[in-house]
Amino acid sequence: MEDLIVTGGLGFIGSNFIHHIIDSRRDLRIINIDSKGSGSNPANVRELRGNPRYRFVKGDIADYTFTRKVLKNAHVLVNFAAQTHVDRSIANPEPFFESNARGAFNLFRAAQERKVDKMVHISTDEVYGSINSGSFDEESPLNPSSPYSATKAAADLMAQAWNITYKLPVIILRCTNNFGPRQHPEKFIPKAIIRALNGNEIPLYGGGTQVRDWIYVDDFCSAIGQAIDRGVAGQVYNISAGNEMSNRAVAARLVKQLGGPTVRLVDVEDRPGHDFRYSLNSEKAHQRLSWKPRYSIDDGLAMTVKWYRENISWWKPLATEKVLSGTPWKERW
Ligand SMILES: NC(=O)c1ccc[n+]([C@@H]2O[C@H](COP(=O)([O-])OP(=O)(O)OC[C@H]3O[C@@H](n4cnc5c(N)ncnc54)[C@H](O)[C@@H]3O)[C@@H](O)[C@H]2O)c1
């Protein structure tokens, strides 16, 4: 049985990926490395306690001594570890540099030294910046606008350089906005669901006109699995599900799922540097990774609303007034 190292597996996508692999790949054993920092939640993997195919190691990838040690004998590595809350990156960018740039740098160095067979680095559509019409492909220039996306872009460039200079077998996946179970209540869709379940309005930054392309998290997890099996070292693959819509349109779909007109939408002030539209062309992933999304946006939203309704004990401790604030970038984090 081979070891698959996952960094950042206590977070939203990493934990969904771990569940996906445990359920679908009996040939792999998971080692989950996480600093237990912001975005992490041990409850995301509580079902795996005692599972012989799962092990947790607490540690910070910004610490090179730790990172080098933990990658000894690593075969395959998937890096999710990052500071991801864009609003917080505006208020306090330094931890973003430490995890997203220095941490990724340490992983590339250690993976090269330890001669891993394959590394998948998880990146984001936000590295391309905003686009008014058309869609970015993998050759589009990087043009980040927030401290979060700038540190993610720095990691992507290092990954490419480590592949060219040191032949590190690294693959970059740039994905659009994920949603689904276990996403922190600070993010748009869980915040909207929880506020509605609490009888509060759903806040829309700057009128809710910003356009995002939404993907159900399990579809992204299957794309990562395909990248491990079929991805070519040094290549970038965009991952999107073609569910492009304004935040207001997503909120309206949620209102339907949540039971209709008693749920209200409210416009709030826009956050600084808010990108207007993200859009990816993911034809390359369809062709070369043989990957296609399975879930429609409405099926994904229905499964997500059901999960938050059924898992109140999961989100209740996280859903503080500050986290559910309509203007979180004004808070101190
Ligand atoms: N959520 C999205 O919509 C989305 C979209 C595209 C790409 N991504 C990327 O996917 C990855 C996962 O995102 P997420 O939404 O699951 O994030 P998350 O915030 O839910 O989880 C991130 C995890 O990384 C861990 N971590 C952070 N810094 C660390 C460090 N220095 N050492 C060890 N662990 C550390 C945290 O403790 C947390 O458990 C990120 O790289 C993000 O940039 C996310």
PDBQT file of the ligand as one rigid body, heavy atoms in Angstrom, charges set to zero:
ROOT
HETATM    1  N1  LIG A 401     -12.113  26.902  -1.077  1.00  0.00    +0.000 N 
HETATM    2  C1  LIG A 401     -12.069  27.213  -2.373  1.00  0.00    +0.000 C 
HETATM    3  O1  LIG A 401     -13.074  27.577  -2.972  1.00  0.00    +0.000 OA
HETATM    4  C2  LIG A 401     -10.773  27.059  -3.140  1.00  0.00    +0.000 A 
HETATM    5  C3  LIG A 401     -10.798  27.246  -4.521  1.00  0.00    +0.000 A 
HETATM    6  C4  LIG A 401      -9.620  27.068  -5.244  1.00  0.00    +0.000 A 
HETATM    7  C5  LIG A 401      -8.454  26.707  -4.592  1.00  0.00    +0.000 A 
HETATM    8  N2  LIG A 401      -8.455  26.550  -3.247  1.00  0.00    +0.000 N 
HETATM    9  C6  LIG A 401      -7.189  26.137  -2.594  1.00  0.00    +0.000 C 
HETATM   10  O2  LIG A 401      -7.438  24.855  -2.004  1.00  0.00    +0.000 OA
HETATM   11  C7  LIG A 401      -6.663  24.710  -0.821  1.00  0.00    +0.000 C 
HETATM   12  C8  LIG A 401      -7.563  24.327   0.343  1.00  0.00    +0.000 C 
HETATM   13  O3  LIG A 401      -8.551  25.349   0.527  1.00  0.00    +0.000 OA
HETATM   14  P1  LIG A 401      -9.654  25.215   1.681  1.00  0.00    +0.000 P 
HETATM   15  O4  LIG A 401     -10.792  26.043   1.270  1.00  0.00    +0.000 OA
HETATM   16  O5  LIG A 401      -9.851  23.794   2.012  1.00  0.00    +0.000 OA
HETATM   17  O6  LIG A 401      -8.896  25.923   2.888  1.00  0.00    +0.000 OA
HETATM   18  P2  LIG A 401      -9.096  25.828   4.454  1.00  0.00    +0.000 P 
HETATM   19  O7  LIG A 401      -8.754  27.166   5.004  1.00  0.00    +0.000 OA
HETATM   20  O8  LIG A 401     -10.424  25.246   4.783  1.00  0.00    +0.000 OA
HETATM   21  O9  LIG A 401      -7.988  24.761   4.912  1.00  0.00    +0.000 OA
HETATM   22  C9  LIG A 401      -6.619  25.034   4.839  1.00  0.00    +0.000 C 
HETATM   23  C10 LIG A 401      -5.904  24.073   5.804  1.00  0.00    +0.000 C 
HETATM   24  O10 LIG A 401      -4.489  24.296   5.675  1.00  0.00    +0.000 OA
HETATM   25  C11 LIG A 401      -3.914  24.268   6.976  1.00  0.00    +0.000 C 
HETATM   26  N3  LIG A 401      -2.686  25.072   6.959  1.00  0.00    +0.000 N 
HETATM   27  C12 LIG A 401      -2.581  26.418   6.687  1.00  0.00    +0.000 A 
HETATM   28  N4  LIG A 401      -1.314  26.806   6.786  1.00  0.00    +0.000 NA
HETATM   29  C13 LIG A 401      -0.583  25.704   7.144  1.00  0.00    +0.000 A 
HETATM   30  C14 LIG A 401       0.781  25.477   7.408  1.00  0.00    +0.000 A 
HETATM   31  N5  LIG A 401       1.659  26.488   7.342  1.00  0.00    +0.000 N 
HETATM   32  N6  LIG A 401       1.187  24.221   7.721  1.00  0.00    +0.000 NA
HETATM   33  C15 LIG A 401       0.293  23.194   7.790  1.00  0.00    +0.000 A 
HETATM   34  N7  LIG A 401      -1.032  23.353   7.562  1.00  0.00    +0.000 NA
HETATM   35  C16 LIG A 401      -1.459  24.596   7.245  1.00  0.00    +0.000 A 
HETATM   36  C17 LIG A 401      -4.977  24.894   7.885  1.00  0.00    +0.000 C 
HETATM   37  O11 LIG A 401      -4.745  24.563   9.247  1.00  0.00    +0.000 OA
HETATM   38  C18 LIG A 401      -6.254  24.308   7.282  1.00  0.00    +0.000 C 
HETATM   39  O12 LIG A 401      -6.581  23.084   7.896  1.00  0.00    +0.000 OA
HETATM   40  C19 LIG A 401      -5.922  26.033  -0.619  1.00  0.00    +0.000 C 
HETATM   41  O13 LIG A 401      -4.605  25.894  -1.114  1.00  0.00    +0.000 OA
HETATM   42  C20 LIG A 401      -6.710  27.031  -1.463  1.00  0.00    +0.000 C 
HETATM   43  O14 LIG A 401      -5.885  28.074  -1.923  1.00  0.00    +0.000 OA
HETATM   44  C21 LIG A 401      -9.579  26.718  -2.501  1.00  0.00    +0.000 A 
ENDROOT
TORSDOF 0
